């Protein structure tokens, strides 16, 4: 059940990140969920490395959205260079 919840939250975070990012993003539903989940993991890792979160704590919703936005910008740069 934990993985289903993580996927649903990741999907919501991915949609919010795509809505906040200016420009056209050609991502499907699955890539949006992957973007949100990866953003949450990235925010969690960076937060623990900086000392904002202790081991076992998860990143908050806003930090997850910020992490997904950062990954979306990186994805935009990589996709632009390959196209």
PDB file of N, CA, C and O in Angstrom:
ATOM      1  N   UNK A   1       0.822  -1.196   0.000  1.00  0.00           N
ATOM      2  CA  UNK A   1       0.000   0.000   0.000  1.00  0.00           C
ATOM      3  C   UNK A   1       0.859   1.251   0.000  1.00  0.00           C
ATOM      4  O   UNK A   1       0.456   2.282  -0.538  1.00  0.00           O
ATOM      5  N   UNK A   2       2.052   1.169   0.606  1.00  0.00           N
ATOM      6  CA  UNK A   2       2.946   2.318   0.674  1.00  0.00           C
ATOM      7  C   UNK A   2       3.362   2.770  -0.722  1.00  0.00           C
ATOM      8  O   UNK A   2       3.440   3.972  -0.974  1.00  0.00           O
ATOM      9  N   UNK A   3       3.629   1.845  -1.626  1.00  0.00           N
ATOM     10  CA  UNK A   3       4.071   2.191  -2.969  1.00  0.00           C
ATOM     11  C   UNK A   3       2.947   2.818  -3.778  1.00  0.00           C
ATOM     12  O   UNK A   3       3.197   3.710  -4.589  1.00  0.00           O
ATOM     13  N   UNK A   4       1.729   2.375  -3.575  1.00  0.00           N
ATOM     14  CA  UNK A   4       0.587   2.977  -4.268  1.00  0.00           C
ATOM     15  C   UNK A   4       0.402   4.418  -3.805  1.00  0.00           C
ATOM     16  O   UNK A   4       0.173   5.313  -4.618  1.00  0.00           O
ATOM     17  N   UNK A   5       0.501   4.636  -2.495  1.00  0.00           N
ATOM     18  CA  UNK A   5       0.382   5.991  -1.951  1.00  0.00           C
ATOM     19  C   UNK A   5       1.501   6.879  -2.486  1.00  0.00           C
ATOM     20  O   UNK A   5       1.259   8.033  -2.840  1.00  0.00           O
ATOM     21  N   UNK A   6       2.724   6.351  -2.546  1.00  0.00           N
ATOM     22  CA  UNK A   6       3.853   7.116  -3.056  1.00  0.00           C
ATOM     23  C   UNK A   6       3.643   7.480  -4.530  1.00  0.00           C
ATOM     24  O   UNK A   6       3.980   8.589  -4.944  1.00  0.00           O
ATOM     25  N   UNK A   7       3.093   6.563  -5.318  1.00  0.00           N
ATOM     26  CA  UNK A   7       2.829   6.840  -6.726  1.00  0.00           C
ATOM     27  C   UNK A   7       1.745   7.907  -6.888  1.00  0.00           C
ATOM     28  O   UNK A   7       1.859   8.771  -7.757  1.00  0.00           O
ATOM     29  N   UNK A   8       0.707   7.858  -6.073  1.00  0.00           N
ATOM     30  CA  UNK A   8      -0.351   8.863  -6.164  1.00  0.00           C
ATOM     31  C   UNK A   8       0.146  10.246  -5.760  1.00  0.00           C
ATOM     32  O   UNK A   8      -0.164  11.237  -6.421  1.00  0.00           O
ATOM     33  N   UNK A   9       0.911  10.318  -4.683  1.00  0.00           N
ATOM     34  CA  UNK A   9       1.479  11.602  -4.271  1.00  0.00           C
ATOM     35  C   UNK A   9       2.464  12.098  -5.329  1.00  0.00           C
ATOM     36  O   UNK A   9       2.501  13.291  -5.629  1.00  0.00           O
ATOM     37  N   UNK A  10       3.254  11.197  -5.890  1.00  0.00           N
ATOM     38  CA  UNK A  10       4.184  11.568  -6.955  1.00  0.00           C
ATOM     39  C   UNK A  10       3.469  12.103  -8.178  1.00  0.00           C
ATOM     40  O   UNK A  10       3.954  13.035  -8.820  1.00  0.00           O
ATOM     41  N   UNK A  11       2.334  11.535  -8.508  1.00  0.00           N
ATOM     42  CA  UNK A  11       1.560  12.015  -9.643  1.00  0.00           C
ATOM     43  C   UNK A  11       1.054  13.432  -9.389  1.00  0.00           C
ATOM     44  O   UNK A  11       1.115  14.288 -10.271  1.00  0.00           O
ATOM     45  N   UNK A  12       0.558  13.671  -8.190  1.00  0.00           N
ATOM     46  CA  UNK A  12       0.070  15.009  -7.843  1.00  0.00           C
ATOM     47  C   UNK A  12       1.224  16.013  -7.842  1.00  0.00           C
ATOM     48  O   UNK A  12       1.088  17.119  -8.365  1.00  0.00           O
ATOM     49  N   UNK A  13       2.347  15.630  -7.259  1.00  0.00           N
ATOM     50  CA  UNK A  13       3.514  16.506  -7.233  1.00  0.00           C
ATOM     51  C   UNK A  13       3.999  16.783  -8.655  1.00  0.00           C
ATOM     52  O   UNK A  13       4.369  17.915  -8.967  1.00  0.00           O
ATOM     53  N   UNK A  14       4.003  15.782  -9.509  1.00  0.00           N
ATOM     54  CA  UNK A  14       4.405  15.961 -10.905  1.00  0.00           C
ATOM     55  C   UNK A  14       3.478  16.910 -11.648  1.00  0.00           C
ATOM     56  O   UNK A  14       3.943  17.751 -12.417  1.00  0.00           O
ATOM     57  N   UNK A  15       2.176  16.786 -11.430  1.00  0.00           N
ATOM     58  CA  UNK A  15       1.227  17.699 -12.072  1.00  0.00           C
ATOM     59  C   UNK A  15       1.427  19.126 -11.595  1.00  0.00           C
ATOM     60  O   UNK A  15       1.368  20.057 -12.398  1.00  0.00           O
ATOM     61  N   UNK A  16       1.660  19.314 -10.312  1.00  0.00           N
ATOM     62  CA  UNK A  16       1.880  20.665  -9.782  1.00  0.00           C
ATOM     63  C   UNK A  16       3.174  21.247 -10.349  1.00  0.00           C
ATOM     64  O   UNK A  16       3.216  22.422 -10.712  1.00  0.00           O
ATOM     65  N   UNK A  17       4.224  20.438 -10.426  1.00  0.00           N
ATOM     66  CA  UNK A  17       5.494  20.914 -10.982  1.00  0.00           C
ATOM     67  C   UNK A  17       5.332  21.297 -12.447  1.00  0.00           C
ATOM     68  O   UNK A  17       5.878  22.307 -12.890  1.00  0.00           O
ATOM     69  N   UNK A  18       4.581  20.492 -13.204  1.00  0.00           N
ATOM     70  CA  UNK A  18       4.349  20.824 -14.613  1.00  0.00           C
ATOM     71  C   UNK A  18       3.517  22.078 -14.761  1.00  0.00           C
ATOM     72  O   UNK A  18       3.715  22.836 -15.711  1.00  0.00           O
ATOM     73  N   UNK A  19       2.585  22.319 -13.841  1.00  0.00           N
ATOM     74  CA  UNK A  19       1.757  23.515 -13.912  1.00  0.00           C
ATOM     75  C   UNK A  19       2.565  24.768 -13.574  1.00  0.00           C
ATOM     76  O   UNK A  19       2.313  25.837 -14.130  1.00  0.00           O
ATOM     77  N   UNK A  20       3.523  24.642 -12.678  1.00  0.00           N
ATOM     78  CA  UNK A  20       4.341  25.786 -12.275  1.00  0.00           C
ATOM     79  C   UNK A  20       5.465  26.092 -13.258  1.00  0.00           C
ATOM     80  O   UNK A  20       5.953  27.221 -13.305  1.00  0.00           O
ATOM     81  N   UNK A  21       5.875  25.112 -14.033  1.00  0.00           N
ATOM     82  CA  UNK A  21       6.976  25.281 -14.985  1.00  0.00           C
ATOM     83  C   UNK A  21       6.455  25.943 -16.247  1.00  0.00           C
ATOM     84  O   UNK A  21       5.519  25.434 -16.865  1.00  0.00           O
ATOM     85  N   UNK A  22       7.047  27.081 -16.651  1.00  0.00           N
ATOM     86  CA  UNK A  22       6.583  27.725 -17.882  1.00  0.00           C
ATOM     87  C   UNK A  22       7.038  26.947 -19.116  1.00  0.00           C
ATOM     88  O   UNK A  22       8.061  26.263 -19.088  1.00  0.00           O
ATOM     89  N   UNK A  23       6.285  27.058 -20.168  1.00  0.00           N
ATOM     90  CA  UNK A  23       6.631  26.397 -21.416  1.00  0.00           C
ATOM     91  C   UNK A  23       5.863  25.101 -21.594  1.00  0.00           C
ATOM     92  O   UNK A  23       5.093  24.681 -20.730  1.00  0.00           O
ATOM     93  N   UNK A  24       6.097  24.480 -22.741  1.00  0.00           N
ATOM     94  CA  UNK A  24       5.393  23.251 -23.094  1.00  0.00           C
ATOM     95  C   UNK A  24       6.226  22.044 -22.682  1.00  0.00           C
ATOM     96  O   UNK A  24       7.408  21.947 -23.010  1.00  0.00           O
ATOM     97  N   UNK A  25       5.599  21.140 -21.969  1.00  0.00           N
ATOM     98  CA  UNK A  25       6.256  19.905 -21.546  1.00  0.00           C
ATOM     99  C   UNK A  25       5.511  18.733 -22.172  1.00  0.00           C
ATOM    100  O   UNK A  25       4.322  18.537 -21.920  1.00  0.00           O
ATOM    101  N   UNK A  26       6.200  17.973 -22.971  1.00  0.00           N
ATOM    102  CA  UNK A  26       5.584  16.820 -23.623  1.00  0.00           C
ATOM    103  C   UNK A  26       5.855  15.566 -22.810  1.00  0.00           C
ATOM    104  O   UNK A  26       6.617  14.693 -23.226  1.00  0.00           O
ATOM    105  N   UNK A  27       5.222  15.484 -21.647  1.00  0.00           N
ATOM    106  CA  UNK A  27       5.369  14.320 -20.782  1.00  0.00           C
ATOM    107  C   UNK A  27       4.013  13.640 -20.659  1.00  0.00           C
ATOM    108  O   UNK A  27       2.978  14.299 -20.567  1.00  0.00           O
ATOM    109  N   UNK A  28       4.037  12.341 -20.659  1.00  0.00           N
ATOM    110  CA  UNK A  28       2.808  11.595 -20.462  1.00  0.00           C
ATOM    111  C   UNK A  28       2.488  11.435 -18.986  1.00  0.00           C
ATOM    112  O   UNK A  28       3.175  11.979 -18.122  1.00  0.00           O
ATOM    113  N   UNK A  29       1.445  10.688 -18.717  1.00  0.00           N
ATOM    114  CA  UNK A  29       0.986  10.484 -17.351  1.00  0.00           C
ATOM    115  C   UNK A  29       2.021   9.722 -16.514  1.00  0.00           C
ATOM    116  O   UNK A  29       2.267  10.069 -15.358  1.00  0.00           O
ATOM    117  N   UNK A  30       2.615   8.701 -17.094  1.00  0.00           N
ATOM    118  CA  UNK A  30       3.591   7.895 -16.357  1.00  0.00           C
ATOM    119  C   UNK A  30       4.862   8.697 -16.101  1.00  0.00           C
ATOM    120  O   UNK A  30       5.414   8.634 -15.002  1.00  0.00           O
ATOM    121  N   UNK A  31       5.334   9.442 -17.084  1.00  0.00           N
ATOM    122  CA  UNK A  31       6.529  10.264 -16.884  1.00  0.00           C
ATOM    123  C   UNK A  31       6.280  11.377 -15.875  1.00  0.00           C
ATOM    124  O   UNK A  31       7.198  11.774 -15.158  1.00  0.00           O
ATOM    125  N   UNK A  32       5.053  11.885 -15.811  1.00  0.00           N
ATOM    126  CA  UNK A  32       4.718  12.892 -14.811  1.00  0.00           C
ATOM    127  C   UNK A  32       4.796  12.289 -13.410  1.00  0.00           C
ATOM    128  O   UNK A  32       5.314  12.920 -12.488  1.00  0.00           O
ATOM    129  N   UNK A  33       4.284  11.073 -13.251  1.00  0.00           N
ATOM    130  CA  UNK A  33       4.362  10.398 -11.955  1.00  0.00           C
ATOM    131  C   UNK A  33       5.805  10.089 -11.595  1.00  0.00           C
ATOM    132  O   UNK A  33       6.202  10.263 -10.443  1.00  0.00           O
ATOM    133  N   UNK A  34       6.594   9.638 -12.554  1.00  0.00           N
ATOM    134  CA  UNK A  34       8.004   9.347 -12.311  1.00  0.00           C
ATOM    135  C   UNK A  34       8.740  10.628 -11.925  1.00  0.00           C
ATOM    136  O   UNK A  34       9.591  10.612 -11.036  1.00  0.00           O
ATOM    137  N   UNK A  35       8.417  11.726 -12.584  1.00  0.00           N
ATOM    138  CA  UNK A  35       9.024  13.009 -12.249  1.00  0.00           C
ATOM    139  C   UNK A  35       8.703  13.421 -10.815  1.00  0.00           C
ATOM    140  O   UNK A  35       9.584  13.881 -10.089  1.00  0.00           O
ATOM    141  N   UNK A  36       7.453  13.258 -10.407  1.00  0.00           N
ATOM    142  CA  UNK A  36       7.061  13.602  -9.039  1.00  0.00           C
ATOM    143  C   UNK A  36       7.712  12.716  -8.000  1.00  0.00           C
ATOM    144  O   UNK A  36       8.168  13.205  -6.966  1.00  0.00           O
ATOM    145  N   UNK A  37       7.762  11.420  -8.258  1.00  0.00           N
ATOM    146  CA  UNK A  37       8.383  10.486  -7.316  1.00  0.00           C
ATOM    147  C   UNK A  37       9.882  10.757  -7.220  1.00  0.00           C
ATOM    148  O   UNK A  37      10.444  10.769  -6.124  1.00  0.00           O
ATOM    149  N   UNK A  38      10.525  10.973  -8.358  1.00  0.00           N
ATOM    150  CA  UNK A  38      11.964  11.264  -8.346  1.00  0.00           C
ATOM    151  C   UNK A  38      12.243  12.601  -7.663  1.00  0.00           C
ATOM    152  O   UNK A  38      13.252  12.744  -6.972  1.00  0.00           O
ATOM    153  N   UNK A  39      11.361  13.577  -7.849  1.00  0.00           N
ATOM    154  CA  UNK A  39      11.516  14.861  -7.168  1.00  0.00           C
ATOM    155  C   UNK A  39      11.402  14.724  -5.671  1.00  0.00           C
ATOM    156  O   UNK A  39      12.120  15.390  -4.924  1.00  0.00           O
ATOM    157  N   UNK A  40      10.508  13.869  -5.227  1.00  0.00           N
ATOM    158  CA  UNK A  40      10.364  13.623  -3.802  1.00  0.00           C
ATOM    159  C   UNK A  40      11.599  12.937  -3.234  1.00  0.00           C
ATOM    160  O   UNK A  40      12.077  13.302  -2.160  1.00  0.00           O
ATOM    161  N   UNK A  41      12.117  11.945  -3.950  1.00  0.00           N
ATOM    162  CA  UNK A  41      13.340  11.279  -3.507  1.00  0.00           C
ATOM    163  C   UNK A  41      14.526  12.248  -3.493  1.00  0.00           C
ATOM    164  O   UNK A  41      15.337  12.225  -2.567  1.00  0.00           O
ATOM    165  N   UNK A  42      14.625  13.093  -4.514  1.00  0.00           N
ATOM    166  CA  UNK A  42      15.721  14.056  -4.578  1.00  0.00           C
ATOM    167  C   UNK A  42      15.630  15.054  -3.428  1.00  0.00           C
ATOM    168  O   UNK A  42      16.641  15.372  -2.801  1.00  0.00           O
ATOM    169  N   UNK A  43      14.433  15.548  -3.148  1.00  0.00           N
ATOM    170  CA  UNK A  43      14.256  16.489  -2.037  1.00  0.00           C
ATOM    171  C   UNK A  43      14.583  15.820  -0.706  1.00  0.00           C
ATOM    172  O   UNK A  43      15.172  16.441   0.178  1.00  0.00           O
ATOM    173  N   UNK A  44      14.205  14.576  -0.571  1.00  0.00           N
ATOM    174  CA  UNK A  44      14.501  13.832   0.653  1.00  0.00           C
ATOM    175  C   UNK A  44      16.009  13.652   0.825  1.00  0.00           C
ATOM    176  O   UNK A  44      16.541  13.868   1.914  1.00  0.00           O
ATOM    177  N   UNK A  45      16.689  13.263  -0.234  1.00  0.00           N
ATOM    178  CA  UNK A  45      18.134  13.040  -0.165  1.00  0.00           C
ATOM    179  C   UNK A  45      18.879  14.336   0.138  1.00  0.00           C
ATOM    180  O   UNK A  45      19.744  14.364   1.013  1.00  0.00           O
ATOM    181  N   UNK A  46      18.550  15.401  -0.574  1.00  0.00           N
ATOM    182  CA  UNK A  46      19.227  16.680  -0.354  1.00  0.00           C
ATOM    183  C   UNK A  46      18.919  17.214   1.043  1.00  0.00           C
ATOM    184  O   UNK A  46      19.805  17.739   1.718  1.00  0.00           O
ATOM    185  N   UNK A  47      17.673  17.081   1.473  1.00  0.00           N
ATOM    186  CA  UNK A  47      17.299  17.536   2.814  1.00  0.00           C
ATOM    187  C   UNK A  47      18.034  16.804   3.911  1.00  0.00           C
ATOM    188  O   UNK A  47      18.419  17.414   4.909  1.00  0.00           O
ATOM    189  N   UNK A  48      18.240  15.492   3.747  1.00  0.00           N
ATOM    190  CA  UNK A  48      19.004  14.728   4.735  1.00  0.00           C
ATOM    191  C   UNK A  48      20.480  15.075   4.676  1.00  0.00           C
ATOM    192  O   UNK A  48      21.150  15.104   5.708  1.00  0.00           O
ATOM    193  N   UNK A  49      20.999  15.341   3.473  1.00  0.00           N
ATOM    194  CA  UNK A  49      22.414  15.699   3.342  1.00  0.00           C
ATOM    195  C   UNK A  49      22.696  17.057   3.983  1.00  0.00           C
ATOM    196  O   UNK A  49      23.758  17.256   4.573  1.00  0.00           O
ATOM    197  N   UNK A  50      21.753  17.987   3.870  1.00  0.00           N
ATOM    198  CA  UNK A  50      21.936  19.313   4.451  1.00  0.00           C
ATOM    199  C   UNK A  50      21.660  19.296   5.948  1.00  0.00           C
ATOM    200  O   UNK A  50      22.222  20.097   6.695  1.00  0.00           O
ATOM    201  N   UNK A  51      20.807  18.394   6.383  1.00  0.00           N
ATOM    202  CA  UNK A  51      20.489  18.297   7.807  1.00  0.00           C
ATOM    203  C   UNK A  51      19.088  18.772   8.148  1.00  0.00           C
ATOM    204  O   UNK A  51      18.758  18.929   9.324  1.00  0.00           O
ATOM    205  N   UNK A  52      18.255  19.003   7.132  1.00  0.00           N
ATOM    206  CA  UNK A  52      16.880  19.429   7.379  1.00  0.00           C
ATOM    207  C   UNK A  52      16.020  18.283   7.889  1.00  0.00           C
ATOM    208  O   UNK A  52      15.122  18.491   8.705  1.00  0.00           O
ATOM    209  N   UNK A  53      16.295  17.072   7.410  1.00  0.00           N
ATOM    210  CA  UNK A  53      15.525  15.896   7.797  1.00  0.00           C
ATOM    211  C   UNK A  53      16.447  14.880   8.435  1.00  0.00           C
ATOM    212  O   UNK A  53      17.608  14.749   8.049  1.00  0.00           O
ATOM    213  N   UNK A  54      15.924  14.164   9.413  1.00  0.00           N
ATOM    214  CA  UNK A  54      16.678  13.076  10.036  1.00  0.00           C
ATOM    215  C   UNK A  54      16.458  11.802   9.225  1.00  0.00           C
ATOM    216  O   UNK A  54      15.563  11.741   8.381  1.00  0.00           O
ATOM    217  N   UNK A  55      17.273  10.796   9.484  1.00  0.00           N
ATOM    218  CA  UNK A  55      17.118   9.515   8.801  1.00  0.00           C
ATOM    219  C   UNK A  55      15.735   8.934   9.125  1.00  0.00           C
ATOM    220  O   UNK A  55      15.335   8.874  10.287  1.00  0.00           O
ATOM    221  N   UNK A  56      15.033   8.521   8.111  1.00  0.00           N
ATOM    222  CA  UNK A  56      13.699   7.962   8.300  1.00  0.00           C
ATOM    223  C   UNK A  56      12.589   8.969   8.087  1.00  0.00           C
ATOM    224  O   UNK A  56      11.435   8.578   7.908  1.00  0.00           O
ATOM    225  N   UNK A  57      12.905  10.262   8.100  1.00  0.00           N
ATOM    226  CA  UNK A  57      11.898  11.282   7.824  1.00  0.00           C
ATOM    227  C   UNK A  57      11.799  11.501   6.322  1.00  0.00           C
ATOM    228  O   UNK A  57      12.789  11.390   5.600  1.00  0.00           O
ATOM    229  N   UNK A  58      10.609  11.809   5.866  1.00  0.00           N
ATOM    230  CA  UNK A  58      10.439  12.070   4.445  1.00  0.00           C
ATOM    231  C   UNK A  58      10.325  13.568   4.210  1.00  0.00           C
ATOM    232  O   UNK A  58       9.990  14.334   5.113  1.00  0.00           O
ATOM    233  N   UNK A  59      10.608  13.961   2.988  1.00  0.00           N
ATOM    234  CA  UNK A  59      10.525  15.370   2.619  1.00  0.00           C
ATOM    235  C   UNK A  59       9.066  15.798   2.617  1.00  0.00           C
ATOM    236  O   UNK A  59       8.169  14.981   2.411  1.00  0.00           O
ATOM    237  N   UNK A  60       8.842  17.052   2.842  1.00  0.00           N
ATOM    238  CA  UNK A  60       7.495  17.590   2.826  1.00  0.00           C
ATOM    239  C   UNK A  60       6.969  17.759   1.410  1.00  0.00           C
ATOM    240  O   UNK A  60       7.682  17.536   0.432  1.00  0.00           O
ATOM    241  N   UNK A  61       5.717  18.153   1.324  1.00  0.00           N
ATOM    242  CA  UNK A  61       5.059  18.283   0.030  1.00  0.00           C
ATOM    243  C   UNK A  61       5.686  19.406  -0.792  1.00  0.00           C
ATOM    244  O   UNK A  61       5.922  19.242  -1.989  1.00  0.00           O
ATOM    245  N   UNK A  62       5.954  20.537  -0.159  1.00  0.00           N
ATOM    246  CA  UNK A  62       6.524  21.671  -0.885  1.00  0.00           C
ATOM    247  C   UNK A  62       7.939  21.344  -1.352  1.00  0.00           C
ATOM    248  O   UNK A  62       8.313  21.686  -2.474  1.00  0.00           O
ATOM    249  N   UNK A  63       8.721  20.691  -0.515  1.00  0.00           N
ATOM    250  CA  UNK A  63      10.072  20.289  -0.915  1.00  0.00           C
ATOM    251  C   UNK A  63      10.014  19.300  -2.071  1.00  0.00           C
ATOM    252  O   UNK A  63      10.873  19.332  -2.953  1.00  0.00           O
ATOM    253  N   UNK A  64       9.023  18.431  -2.080  1.00  0.00           N
ATOM    254  CA  UNK A  64       8.872  17.478  -3.181  1.00  0.00           C
ATOM    255  C   UNK A  64       8.547  18.191  -4.481  1.00  0.00           C
ATOM    256  O   UNK A  64       9.057  17.823  -5.539  1.00  0.00           O
ATOM    257  N   UNK A  65       7.699  19.211  -4.408  1.00  0.00           N
ATOM    258  CA  UNK A  65       7.362  19.982  -5.608  1.00  0.00           C
ATOM    259  C   UNK A  65       8.597  20.723  -6.114  1.00  0.00           C
ATOM    260  O   UNK A  65       8.838  20.771  -7.320  1.00  0.00           O
ATOM    261  N   UNK A  66       9.375  21.297  -5.209  1.00  0.00           N
ATOM    262  CA  UNK A  66      10.597  21.995  -5.617  1.00  0.00           C
ATOM    263  C   UNK A  66      11.583  21.019  -6.242  1.00  0.00           C
ATOM    264  O   UNK A  66      12.209  21.337  -7.252  1.00  0.00           O
ATOM    265  N   UNK A  67      11.728  19.842  -5.659  1.00  0.00           N
ATOM    266  CA  UNK A  67      12.602  18.822  -6.240  1.00  0.00           C
ATOM    267  C   UNK A  67      12.143  18.401  -7.631  1.00  0.00           C
ATOM    268  O   UNK A  67      12.964  18.204  -8.527  1.00  0.00           O
ATOM    269  N   UNK A  68      10.825  18.263  -7.810  1.00  0.00           N
ATOM    270  CA  UNK A  68      10.295  17.897  -9.128  1.00  0.00           C
ATOM    271  C   UNK A  68      10.506  19.025 -10.130  1.00  0.00           C
ATOM    272  O   UNK A  68      10.773  18.762 -11.303  1.00  0.00           O
ATOM    273  N   UNK A  69      10.391  20.276  -9.691  1.00  0.00           N
ATOM    274  CA  UNK A  69      10.646  21.410 -10.584  1.00  0.00           C
ATOM    275  C   UNK A  69      12.096  21.429 -11.041  1.00  0.00           C
ATOM    276  O   UNK A  69      12.378  21.680 -12.213  1.00  0.00           O
ATOM    277  N   UNK A  70      13.005  21.170 -10.131  1.00  0.00           N
ATOM    278  CA  UNK A  70      14.424  21.135 -10.494  1.00  0.00           C
ATOM    279  C   UNK A  70      14.673  20.030 -11.513  1.00  0.00           C
ATOM    280  O   UNK A  70      15.381  20.243 -12.498  1.00  0.00           O
ATOM    281  N   UNK A  71      14.102  18.861 -11.287  1.00  0.00           N
ATOM    282  CA  UNK A  71      14.276  17.759 -12.236  1.00  0.00           C
ATOM    283  C   UNK A  71      13.622  18.061 -13.575  1.00  0.00           C
ATOM    284  O   UNK A  71      14.130  17.644 -14.617  1.00  0.00           O
ATOM    285  N   UNK A  72      12.512  18.774 -13.566  1.00  0.00           N
ATOM    286  CA  UNK A  72      11.838  19.141 -14.816  1.00  0.00           C
ATOM    287  C   UNK A  72      12.684  20.125 -15.620  1.00  0.00           C
ATOM    288  O   UNK A  72      12.741  20.028 -16.846  1.00  0.00           O
ATOM    289  N   UNK A  73      13.330  21.055 -14.957  1.00  0.00           N
ATOM    290  CA  UNK A  73      14.223  21.985 -15.648  1.00  0.00           C
ATOM    291  C   UNK A  73      15.408  21.237 -16.241  1.00  0.00           C
ATOM    292  O   UNK A  73      15.792  21.487 -17.384  1.00  0.00           O
ATOM    293  N   UNK A  74      15.991  20.321 -15.473  1.00  0.00           N
ATOM    294  CA  UNK A  74      17.107  19.518 -15.980  1.00  0.00           C
ATOM    295  C   UNK A  74      16.655  18.679 -17.170  1.00  0.00           C
ATOM    296  O   UNK A  74      17.368  18.579 -18.169  1.00  0.00           O
ATOM    297  N   UNK A  75      15.483  18.081 -17.067  1.00  0.00           N
ATOM    298  CA  UNK A  75      14.942  17.285 -18.180  1.00  0.00           C
ATOM    299  C   UNK A  75      14.747  18.156 -19.423  1.00  0.00           C
ATOM    300  O   UNK A  75      15.016  17.712 -20.540  1.00  0.00           O
ATOM    301  N   UNK A  76      14.286  19.381 -19.234  1.00  0.00           N
ATOM    302  CA  UNK A  76      14.095  20.303 -20.366  1.00  0.00           C
ATOM    303  C   UNK A  76      15.403  20.610 -21.069  1.00  0.00           C
ATOM    304  O   UNK A  76      15.443  20.665 -22.298  1.00  0.00           O
ATOM    305  N   UNK A  77      16.481  20.814 -20.307  1.00  0.00           N
ATOM    306  CA  UNK A  77      17.774  21.073 -20.908  1.00  0.00           C
ATOM    307  C   UNK A  77      18.295  19.867 -21.671  1.00  0.00           C
ATOM    308  O   UNK A  77      18.827  20.007 -22.772  1.00  0.00           O
ATOM    309  N   UNK A  78      18.144  18.689 -21.093  1.00  0.00           N
ATOM    310  CA  UNK A  78      18.632  17.464 -21.736  1.00  0.00           C
ATOM    311  C   UNK A  78      17.811  17.156 -22.983  1.00  0.00           C
ATOM    312  O   UNK A  78      18.372  16.783 -24.013  1.00  0.00           O
ATOM    313  N   UNK A  79      16.503  17.305 -22.904  1.00  0.00           N
ATOM    314  CA  UNK A  79      15.649  17.010 -24.054  1.00  0.00           C
ATOM    315  C   UNK A  79      15.886  18.009 -25.186  1.00  0.00           C
ATOM    316  O   UNK A  79      15.798  17.644 -26.358  1.00  0.00           O
ATOM    317  N   UNK A  80      16.184  19.260 -24.848  1.00  0.00           N
ATOM    318  CA  UNK A  80      16.428  20.271 -25.870  1.00  0.00           C
ATOM    319  C   UNK A  80      17.719  19.983 -26.620  1.00  0.00           C
ATOM    320  O   UNK A  80      17.793  20.189 -27.832  1.00  0.00           O
ATOM    321  N   UNK A  81      18.744  19.504 -25.903  1.00  0.00           N
ATOM    322  CA  UNK A  81      20.033  19.228 -26.537  1.00  0.00           C
ATOM    323  C   UNK A  81      20.001  17.983 -27.411  1.00  0.00           C
ATOM    324  O   UNK A  81      20.750  17.894 -28.383  1.00  0.00           O
ATOM    325  N   UNK A  82      19.147  17.022 -27.081  1.00  0.00           N
ATOM    326  CA  UNK A  82      19.089  15.799 -27.878  1.00  0.00           C
ATOM    327  C   UNK A  82      18.188  15.951 -29.078  1.00  0.00           C
ATOM    328  O   UNK A  82      18.303  15.180 -30.031  1.00  0.00           O
ATOM    329  N   UNK A  83      17.291  16.924 -29.064  1.00  0.00           N
ATOM    330  CA  UNK A  83      16.354  17.098 -30.194  1.00  0.00           C
ATOM    331  C   UNK A  83      16.911  18.016 -31.233  1.00  0.00           C
ATOM    332  O   UNK A  83      16.258  18.271 -32.245  1.00  0.00           O
TER     333      UNK A  83
END
